[in-house]
Amino acid sequence: MRIPLNLLLSLLPFTTAAPNAPASNPNTRATWPDGPFTTSGRYILNASNQNLTYAGTNWPGHADVMIPEGLQYQSISSIVDKVKSLGMNAVRLTYAIQMIDEIYDNGGVDISIETAFVQALGQSEGERVLGMVLERNPELTKETTRLEVFDKVVEELGSQEVYVHLDNHISKGMWCCSTDDGNSWWGDRDFDTGRWVRGLGYMAEHGKAWPALVSMGLRNEPREPPSNPSKSTYNWASWHDFMQQGANAVNSANPDVLIFLSGLNFDTFLTPVVQGTALTPGSNTFKPDEFAPGFANKLVLELHNYENSATSCDTLSGNLDRNGFEALDEGKQGVANVMPVMMTEFGFEMDESTWQGVYASCLTEYLPARKAGWTIWVLAGSYYIRSGTWDYEESWGLLSHDWSGWRSEAYVEGALKEMVRRTLS
């Protein structure tokens, strides 16, 4: 029997053969995730030399408790079910360096989730929320450690074939981000460079046991600190040095993962990196082969965008191109480094109408058209604690407060699912 071509294509994974890719046997399918991934020009490639991209969401695990959010309301598997039901293939999972610092301070042993909840929420509230977590996730116990919860989350994501991008969101476990939170730049009050490098290496090594782990972000939203000694090093030349230290730590510990580089001003632009202009205040320029000797084919650029007040899609699209997405344009004048670029954060109020505004609707079109990967902020419908408020409501969350359903069914059905489909098709 002859199978129609369109039916055959519909049965294949959401990837396409890279230019000049070797022929493969159509009767075999590589074991997911078919890694390790590499890069070639603007593309991310799997081990079968097929182009792929990410379409996913952010699952925070970096805040005060320092475990993935939402487990007091839903099981790990039910949350992953929600992600998968959108057709998404990736989750950006965040963590804090403080978790690794405390493991080292505790003789190499992580603290229990009971201790973590009590430390963050107080004795009474911590025990109450812990009880809710254990009721909905019976595979956990009060002696389970924070890192073991990450293990369980990543295991379930992998079982449902969702790629894991592990992101160092912050050093001190707390809500992020502001310029004066002590975590803004290397050398800031709570941002110790040596501990950061150590933490990246630790998580890269630990992540070897996670088949779903395919990439790591070195640091979320570098930003200018207020008046303190670290302010003097807020520049592109220092960015290059610090990022190189982090990239070396990750690659030395786990050479299989892709490494994401974020830009300045809350990761909103990477223009000098893309255009190859001077990394001021010096005259050196960004050269992937020199930045990452031996693993330049592991580098991906990431950008964030929250231009929610945009009134013109043309203006917003132009800004995105100039801020770094033009790295996707091979042969474009002024582009020195052609590399994959992903938008790892964008977001807006999850109500009935905001998604139809200029900002949201523009990104819904722009990112799939550019074949650029993305992870929307944020999956969380609420937080264990945020900025001192217990059970904080997240109005930008895809999920409702108790993580049981979509906060804006109109957006999910009217735009998000189609955005995922177009990105991955």
C-alpha positions as a Python dict, from the first residue, in 0.01 Angstrom:
ca = {
    (1, 'M'): (0, 0, 0),
    (2, 'R'): (131, 348, -86),
    (3, 'I'): (118, 601, 198),
    (4, 'P'): (37, 958, 90),
    (5, 'L'): (332, 1192, 139),
    (6, 'N'): (137, 1438, 353),
    (7, 'L'): (35, 1156, 589),
    (8, 'L'): (390, 1028, 611),
    (9, 'L'): (520, 1376, 695),
    (10, 'S'): (256, 1417, 966),
    (11, 'L'): (396, 1112, 1145),
    (12, 'L'): (749, 1251, 1164),
    (13, 'P'): (885, 1450, 1463),
    (14, 'F'): (878, 1830, 1436),
    (15, 'T'): (1217, 1858, 1270),
    (16, 'T'): (1345, 1907, 918),
    (17, 'A'): (1661, 1784, 756),
    (18, 'A'): (1945, 2032, 766),
    (19, 'P'): (2095, 2145, 435),
    (20, 'N'): (2323, 1875, 293),
    (21, 'A'): (2215, 1633, 566),
    (22, 'P'): (2304, 1269, 501),
    (23, 'A'): (2025, 1038, 396),
    (24, 'S'): (1863, 846, 680),
    (25, 'N'): (1659, 530, 695),
    (26, 'P'): (1290, 633, 690),
    (27, 'N'): (1197, 318, 881),
    (28, 'T'): (1400, 409, 1189),
    (29, 'R'): (1347, 681, 1445),
    (30, 'A'): (1627, 791, 1673),
    (31, 'T'): (1572, 753, 2044),
    (32, 'W'): (1439, 1077, 2190),
    (33, 'P'): (1583, 1335, 2245),
    (34, 'D'): (1828, 1232, 1972),
    (35, 'G'): (2111, 1428, 2125),
    (36, 'P'): (2352, 1573, 2188),
    (37, 'F'): (2243, 1886, 2004),
    (38, 'T'): (2484, 2110, 1816),
    (39, 'T'): (2455, 2431, 1614),
    (40, 'S'): (2530, 2509, 1252),
    (41, 'G'): (2486, 2868, 1144),
    (42, 'R'): (2140, 2981, 1251),
    (43, 'Y'): (2021, 2626, 1323),
    (44, 'I'): (2013, 2392, 1619),
    (45, 'L'): (2064, 2034, 1500),
    (46, 'N'): (1991, 1703, 1668),
    (47, 'A'): (2222, 1404, 1640),
    (48, 'S'): (2044, 1298, 1320),
    (49, 'N'): (2144, 1634, 1167),
    (50, 'Q'): (1786, 1761, 1159),
    (51, 'N'): (1690, 2120, 1233),
    (52, 'L'): (1485, 2168, 1547),
    (53, 'T'): (1355, 2452, 1760),
    (54, 'Y'): (1191, 2502, 2096),
    (55, 'A'): (834, 2607, 2163),
    (56, 'G'): (771, 2606, 2534),
    (57, 'T'): (721, 2782, 2863),
    (58, 'N'): (903, 2878, 3184),
    (59, 'W'): (858, 2672, 3500),
    (60, 'P'): (1011, 2864, 3793),
    (61, 'G'): (1211, 2683, 4058),
    (62, 'H'): (1445, 2962, 4166),
    (63, 'A'): (1241, 3150, 4426),
    (64, 'D'): (1255, 3139, 4807),
    (65, 'V'): (1172, 2767, 4850),
    (66, 'M'): (1399, 2673, 4560),
    (67, 'I'): (1190, 2390, 4422),
    (68, 'P'): (965, 2396, 4112),
    (69, 'E'): (644, 2585, 4180),
    (70, 'G'): (288, 2456, 4188),
    (71, 'L'): (332, 2119, 4358),
    (72, 'Q'): (104, 2214, 4647),
    (73, 'Y'): (-184, 2225, 4398),
    (74, 'Q'): (-107, 1964, 4135),
    (75, 'S'): (107, 1656, 4079),
    (76, 'I'): (423, 1680, 3873),
    (77, 'S'): (270, 1457, 3606),
    (78, 'S'): (-48, 1661, 3577),
    (79, 'I'): (151, 1983, 3530),
    (80, 'V'): (362, 1823, 3258),
    (81, 'D'): (40, 1692, 3101),
    (82, 'K'): (-76, 2054, 3071),
    (83, 'V'): (245, 2158, 2896),
    (84, 'K'): (225, 1865, 2659),
    (85, 'S'): (-141, 1931, 2579),
    (86, 'L'): (-36, 2259, 2417),
    (87, 'G'): (194, 2072, 2180),
    (88, 'M'): (498, 2230, 2344),
    (89, 'N'): (831, 2051, 2329),
    (90, 'A'): (1041, 2249, 2582),
    (91, 'V'): (1045, 2385, 2937),
    (92, 'R'): (1285, 2644, 3069),
    (93, 'L'): (1335, 2528, 3427),
    (94, 'T'): (1491, 2785, 3659),
    (95, 'Y'): (1709, 2743, 3969),
    (96, 'A'): (1910, 2951, 4217),
    (97, 'I'): (2283, 2923, 4287),
    (98, 'Q'): (2197, 2941, 4659),
    (99, 'M'): (2071, 2583, 4640),
    (100, 'I'): (2415, 2460, 4533),
    (101, 'D'): (2590, 2683, 4786),
    (102, 'E'): (2387, 2524, 5065),
    (103, 'I'): (2470, 2175, 4938),
    (104, 'Y'): (2841, 2259, 4967),
    (105, 'D'): (2788, 2422, 5306),
    (106, 'N'): (2605, 2108, 5423),
    (107, 'G'): (2890, 1870, 5346),
    (108, 'G'): (2767, 1787, 4998),
    (109, 'V'): (2413, 1696, 5107),
    (110, 'D'): (2107, 1897, 5001),
    (111, 'I'): (1848, 2001, 5259),
    (112, 'S'): (1505, 1837, 5274),
    (113, 'I'): (1197, 1998, 5127),
    (114, 'E'): (1055, 2013, 5479),
    (115, 'T'): (1346, 2234, 5581),
    (116, 'A'): (1315, 2436, 5261),
    (117, 'F'): (945, 2513, 5310),
    (118, 'V'): (987, 2600, 5678),
    (119, 'Q'): (1284, 2827, 5605),
    (120, 'A'): (1092, 3012, 5334),
    (121, 'L'): (739, 3022, 5480),
    (122, 'G'): (781, 2980, 5854),
    (123, 'Q'): (701, 2675, 6067),
    (124, 'S'): (322, 2673, 6048),
    (125, 'E'): (273, 2780, 5687),
    (126, 'G'): (571, 2575, 5572),
    (127, 'E'): (434, 2256, 5726),
    (128, 'R'): (86, 2326, 5585),
    (129, 'V'): (209, 2376, 5229),
    (130, 'L'): (444, 2079, 5257),
    (131, 'G'): (145, 1865, 5352),
    (132, 'M'): (-36, 1977, 5038),
    (133, 'V'): (270, 1896, 4825),
    (134, 'L'): (301, 1546, 4970),
    (135, 'E'): (-71, 1477, 4932),
    (136, 'R'): (-61, 1555, 4560),
    (137, 'N'): (280, 1403, 4499),
    (138, 'P'): (296, 1082, 4705),
    (139, 'E'): (627, 982, 4547),
    (140, 'L'): (782, 1261, 4756),
    (141, 'T'): (840, 1257, 5132),
    (142, 'K'): (934, 1531, 5375),
    (143, 'E'): (1292, 1396, 5362),
    (144, 'T'): (1307, 1433, 4982),
    (145, 'T'): (1567, 1695, 4895),
    (146, 'R'): (1512, 1997, 4673),
    (147, 'L'): (1742, 1860, 4404),
    (148, 'E'): (1555, 1529, 4412),
    (149, 'V'): (1237, 1722, 4330),
    (150, 'F'): (1415, 1868, 4028),
    (151, 'D'): (1511, 1510, 3938),
    (152, 'K'): (1146, 1403, 3950),
    (153, 'V'): (1029, 1701, 3745),
    (154, 'V'): (1293, 1645, 3477),
    (155, 'E'): (1222, 1272, 3472),
    (156, 'E'): (853, 1337, 3402),
    (157, 'L'): (932, 1597, 3137),
    (158, 'G'): (1157, 1344, 2970),
    (159, 'S'): (898, 1068, 2989),
    (160, 'Q'): (662, 1297, 2796),
    (161, 'E'): (938, 1398, 2552),
    (162, 'V'): (970, 1759, 2659),
    (163, 'Y'): (1319, 1907, 2630),
    (164, 'V'): (1463, 2065, 2945),
    (165, 'H'): (1652, 2393, 2926),
    (166, 'L'): (1803, 2457, 3270),
    (167, 'D'): (1839, 2825, 3351),
    (168, 'N'): (2043, 2989, 3624),
    (169, 'H'): (1790, 3256, 3708),
    (170, 'I'): (1944, 3415, 4016),
    (171, 'S'): (2201, 3359, 4290),
    (172, 'K'): (2000, 3420, 4608),
    (173, 'G'): (1670, 3233, 4596),
    (174, 'M'): (1404, 3504, 4558),
    (175, 'W'): (1181, 3677, 4307),
    (176, 'C'): (1371, 3817, 4010),
    (177, 'C'): (1453, 4075, 3879),
    (178, 'S'): (1541, 4433, 3965),
    (179, 'T'): (1859, 4639, 3952),
    (180, 'D'): (1879, 4667, 4330),
    (181, 'D'): (1805, 4306, 4433),
    (182, 'G'): (2173, 4224, 4491),
    (183, 'N'): (2178, 3977, 4199),
    (184, 'S'): (2210, 4213, 3905),
    (185, 'W'): (2573, 4174, 3794),
    (186, 'W'): (2885, 3976, 3877),
    (187, 'G'): (3023, 4105, 4205),
    (188, 'D'): (2690, 4243, 4327),
    (189, 'R'): (2597, 4183, 4692),
    (190, 'D'): (2458, 3832, 4641),
    (191, 'F'): (2623, 3750, 4308),
    (192, 'D'): (2959, 3595, 4385),
    (193, 'T'): (3140, 3505, 4062),
    (194, 'G'): (3326, 3205, 4204),
    (195, 'R'): (3011, 3053, 4353),
    (196, 'W'): (2828, 3112, 4026),
    (197, 'V'): (3095, 2928, 3826),
    (198, 'R'): (3093, 2646, 4082),
    (199, 'G'): (2715, 2623, 4072),
    (200, 'L'): (2700, 2606, 3693),
    (201, 'G'): (2953, 2325, 3691),
    (202, 'Y'): (2768, 2139, 3965),
    (203, 'M'): (2434, 2152, 3784),
    (204, 'A'): (2594, 2061, 3450),
    (205, 'E'): (2752, 1756, 3612),
    (206, 'H'): (2431, 1661, 3793),
    (207, 'G'): (2238, 1704, 3469),
    (208, 'K'): (2431, 1422, 3303),
    (209, 'A'): (2177, 1190, 3466),
    (210, 'W'): (1890, 1374, 3294),
    (211, 'P'): (1833, 1249, 2937),
    (212, 'A'): (1589, 1537, 2882),
    (213, 'L'): (1851, 1805, 2958),
    (214, 'V'): (1964, 1949, 2625),
    (215, 'S'): (2073, 2305, 2709),
    (216, 'M'): (2168, 2541, 2990),
    (217, 'G'): (2141, 2919, 3031),
    (218, 'L'): (2437, 3081, 3203),
    (219, 'R'): (2255, 3373, 3369),
    (220, 'N'): (1914, 3533, 3353),
    (221, 'E'): (1890, 3904, 3268),
    (222, 'P'): (2229, 4062, 3345),
    (223, 'R'): (2157, 4424, 3437),
    (224, 'E'): (2328, 4737, 3562),
    (225, 'P'): (2368, 4739, 3938),
    (226, 'P'): (2316, 5051, 4150),
    (227, 'S'): (2609, 5235, 4298),
    (228, 'N'): (2839, 4964, 4431),
    (229, 'P'): (3182, 4836, 4320),
    (230, 'S'): (3036, 4597, 4062),
    (231, 'K'): (2884, 4888, 3868),
    (232, 'S'): (3226, 4977, 3727),
    (233, 'T'): (3244, 4643, 3544),
    (234, 'Y'): (2902, 4669, 3381),
    (235, 'N'): (3016, 4662, 3019),
    (236, 'W'): (3053, 4430, 2722),
    (237, 'A'): (3421, 4355, 2780),
    (238, 'S'): (3348, 4225, 3131),
    (239, 'W'): (3038, 4043, 3002),
    (240, 'H'): (3262, 3852, 2763),
    (241, 'D'): (3502, 3749, 3040),
    (242, 'F'): (3232, 3641, 3285),
    (243, 'M'): (3027, 3453, 3027),
    (244, 'Q'): (3337, 3276, 2905),
    (245, 'Q'): (3408, 3155, 3259),
    (246, 'G'): (3054, 3021, 3287),
    (247, 'A'): (3058, 2857, 2944),
    (248, 'N'): (3388, 2684, 3022),
    (249, 'A'): (3251, 2553, 3352),
    (250, 'V'): (2943, 2406, 3187),
    (251, 'N'): (3123, 2255, 2890),
    (252, 'S'): (3397, 2105, 3106),
    (253, 'A'): (3140, 1932, 3324),
    (254, 'N'): (2892, 1836, 3051),
    (255, 'P'): (3003, 1880, 2690),
    (256, 'D'): (2670, 1751, 2557),
    (257, 'V'): (2453, 2052, 2645),
    (258, 'L'): (2399, 2366, 2440),
    (259, 'I'): (2501, 2688, 2618),
    (260, 'F'): (2279, 2997, 2601),
    (261, 'L'): (2429, 3346, 2623),
    (262, 'S'): (2213, 3634, 2746),
    (263, 'G'): (2267, 4004, 2680),
    (264, 'L'): (2279, 4328, 2874),
    (265, 'N'): (1999, 4551, 3005),
    (266, 'F'): (1786, 4263, 3136),
    (267, 'D'): (1889, 4051, 2835),
    (268, 'T'): (1719, 4279, 2584),
    (269, 'F'): (2003, 4322, 2337),
    (270, 'L'): (2309, 4140, 2205),
    (271, 'T'): (2385, 4373, 1916),
    (272, 'P'): (2768, 4392, 1954),
    (273, 'V'): (2786, 4013, 1972),
    (274, 'V'): (2585, 3973, 1652),
    (275, 'Q'): (2742, 4256, 1457),
    (276, 'G'): (3097, 4187, 1571),
    (277, 'T'): (3158, 4543, 1688),
    (278, 'A'): (3388, 4637, 1975),
    (279, 'L'): (3307, 4489, 2315),
    (280, 'T'): (3361, 4819, 2492),
    (281, 'P'): (3546, 4965, 2671),
    (282, 'G'): (3807, 4759, 2486),
    (283, 'S'): (3842, 4689, 2114),
    (284, 'N'): (3806, 4310, 2114),
    (285, 'T'): (3514, 4159, 1926),
    (286, 'F'): (3306, 3847, 1982),
    (287, 'K'): (3439, 3549, 1788),
    (288, 'P'): (3267, 3217, 1870),
    (289, 'D'): (3578, 3009, 1797),
    (290, 'E'): (3783, 3218, 2038),
    (291, 'F'): (3510, 3253, 2299),
    (292, 'A'): (3448, 2878, 2307),
    (293, 'P'): (3751, 2702, 2158),
    (294, 'G'): (3651, 2347, 2077),
    (295, 'F'): (3281, 2399, 2149),
    (296, 'A'): (3173, 2699, 1943),
    (297, 'N'): (2904, 2476, 1790),
    (298, 'K'): (2732, 2467, 2130),
    (299, 'L'): (2644, 2839, 2155),
    (300, 'V'): (2295, 2987, 2129),
    (301, 'L'): (2191, 3348, 2187),
    (302, 'E'): (1888, 3423, 2405),
    (303, 'L'): (1688, 3744, 2434),
    (304, 'H'): (1394, 3869, 2639),
    (305, 'N'): (1133, 4119, 2534),
    (306, 'Y'): (861, 4293, 2734),
    (307, 'E'): (772, 4586, 2507),
    (308, 'N'): (410, 4547, 2614),
    (309, 'S'): (329, 4907, 2525),
    (310, 'A'): (422, 4859, 2160),
    (311, 'T'): (187, 5032, 1919),
    (312, 'S'): (336, 4907, 1593),
    (313, 'C'): (435, 4553, 1497),
    (314, 'D'): (677, 4690, 1238),
    (315, 'T'): (857, 4889, 1507),
    (316, 'L'): (865, 4596, 1749),
    (317, 'S'): (990, 4358, 1479),
    (318, 'G'): (1259, 4605, 1377),
    (319, 'N'): (1372, 4638, 1738),
    (320, 'L'): (1393, 4262, 1776),
    (321, 'D'): (1601, 4229, 1461),
    (322, 'R'): (1843, 4504, 1566),
    (323, 'N'): (1869, 4372, 1922),
    (324, 'G'): (1988, 4031, 1811),
    (325, 'F'): (1747, 3833, 1595),
    (326, 'E'): (1929, 3942, 1282),
    (327, 'A'): (2185, 3675, 1378),
    (328, 'L'): (1938, 3441, 1206),
    (329, 'D'): (1997, 3618, 874),
    (330, 'E'): (2291, 3460, 698),
    (331, 'G'): (2445, 3695, 447),
    (332, 'K'): (2283, 4009, 589),
    (333, 'Q'): (2508, 4312, 575),
    (334, 'G'): (2648, 4400, 917),
    (335, 'V'): (2591, 4054, 1067),
    (336, 'A'): (2927, 3908, 1168),
    (337, 'N'): (2806, 3608, 1369),
    (338, 'V'): (2523, 3394, 1237),
    (339, 'M'): (2389, 3192, 1531),
    (340, 'P'): (2065, 3045, 1664),
    (341, 'V'): (1860, 3299, 1863),
    (342, 'M'): (1579, 3219, 2105),
    (343, 'M'): (1335, 3438, 2295),
    (344, 'T'): (1341, 3271, 2634),
    (345, 'E'): (1106, 3523, 2795),
    (346, 'F'): (809, 3729, 2682),
    (347, 'G'): (471, 3759, 2845),
    (348, 'F'): (162, 3958, 2931),
    (349, 'E'): (-157, 3957, 3136),
    (350, 'M'): (-352, 3635, 3081),
    (351, 'D'): (-698, 3787, 3051),
    (352, 'E'): (-960, 3775, 2779),
    (353, 'S'): (-821, 4046, 2553),
    (354, 'T'): (-456, 4142, 2609),
    (355, 'W'): (-339, 3865, 2378),
    (356, 'Q'): (-514, 4044, 2091),
    (357, 'G'): (-310, 4364, 2141),
    (358, 'V'): (-15, 4474, 1927),
    (359, 'Y'): (260, 4327, 2147),
    (360, 'A'): (121, 3978, 2196),
    (361, 'S'): (-24, 3937, 1849),
    (362, 'C'): (297, 4062, 1688),
    (363, 'L'): (511, 3804, 1870),
    (364, 'T'): (257, 3535, 1784),
    (365, 'E'): (337, 3606, 1419),
    (366, 'Y'): (702, 3713, 1437),
    (367, 'L'): (857, 3417, 1618),
    (368, 'P'): (706, 3136, 1408),
    (369, 'A'): (776, 3331, 1089),
    (370, 'R'): (1142, 3365, 1193),
    (371, 'K'): (1152, 2999, 1297),
    (372, 'A'): (1294, 3126, 1624),
    (373, 'G'): (1257, 2922, 1941),
    (374, 'W'): (1076, 3063, 2242),
    (375, 'T'): (958, 2994, 2597),
    (376, 'I'): (676, 3213, 2723),
    (377, 'W'): (678, 3361, 3074),
    (378, 'V'): (518, 3193, 3263),
    (379, 'L'): (353, 2856, 3335),
    (380, 'A'): (297, 2933, 3704),
    (381, 'G'): (-51, 3029, 3820),
    (382, 'S'): (81, 3114, 4167),
    (383, 'Y'): (396, 3098, 4379),
    (384, 'Y'): (465, 2942, 4719),
    (385, 'I'): (584, 3290, 4817),
    (386, 'R'): (682, 3596, 4616),
    (387, 'S'): (828, 3915, 4761),
    (388, 'G'): (700, 3820, 5107),
    (389, 'T'): (343, 3729, 5003),
    (390, 'W'): (233, 3370, 5056),
    (391, 'D'): (45, 3196, 4775),
    (392, 'Y'): (107, 3488, 4541),
    (393, 'E'): (-130, 3518, 4244),
    (394, 'E'): (45, 3526, 3904),
    (395, 'S'): (-179, 3713, 3664),
    (396, 'W'): (64, 3646, 3377),
    (397, 'G'): (51, 3272, 3437),
    (398, 'L'): (-76, 3037, 3170),
    (399, 'L'): (-239, 2833, 3445),
    (400, 'S'): (-502, 2934, 3696),
    (401, 'H'): (-415, 2998, 4060),
    (402, 'D'): (-444, 2631, 4156),
    (403, 'W'): (-269, 2518, 3835),
    (404, 'S'): (-577, 2320, 3730),
    (405, 'G'): (-680, 2497, 3409),
    (406, 'W'): (-592, 2777, 3170),
    (407, 'R'): (-614, 3130, 3303),
    (408, 'S'): (-710, 3258, 2957),
    (409, 'E'): (-880, 2987, 2756),
    (410, 'A'): (-932, 3251, 2488),
    (411, 'Y'): (-557, 3299, 2441),
    (412, 'V'): (-472, 2929, 2455),
    (413, 'E'): (-733, 2833, 2198),
    (414, 'G'): (-720, 3154, 1996),
    (415, 'A'): (-345, 3194, 1956),
    (416, 'L'): (-104, 2988, 2168),
    (417, 'K'): (-170, 2641, 2031),
    (418, 'E'): (-146, 2769, 1677),
    (419, 'M'): (176, 2954, 1761),
    (420, 'V'): (325, 2628, 1887),
    (421, 'R'): (209, 2441, 1578),
    (422, 'R'): (350, 2699, 1336),
    (423, 'T'): (683, 2716, 1522),
    (424, 'L'): (732, 2340, 1513),
    (425, 'S'): (587, 2263, 1171),
}
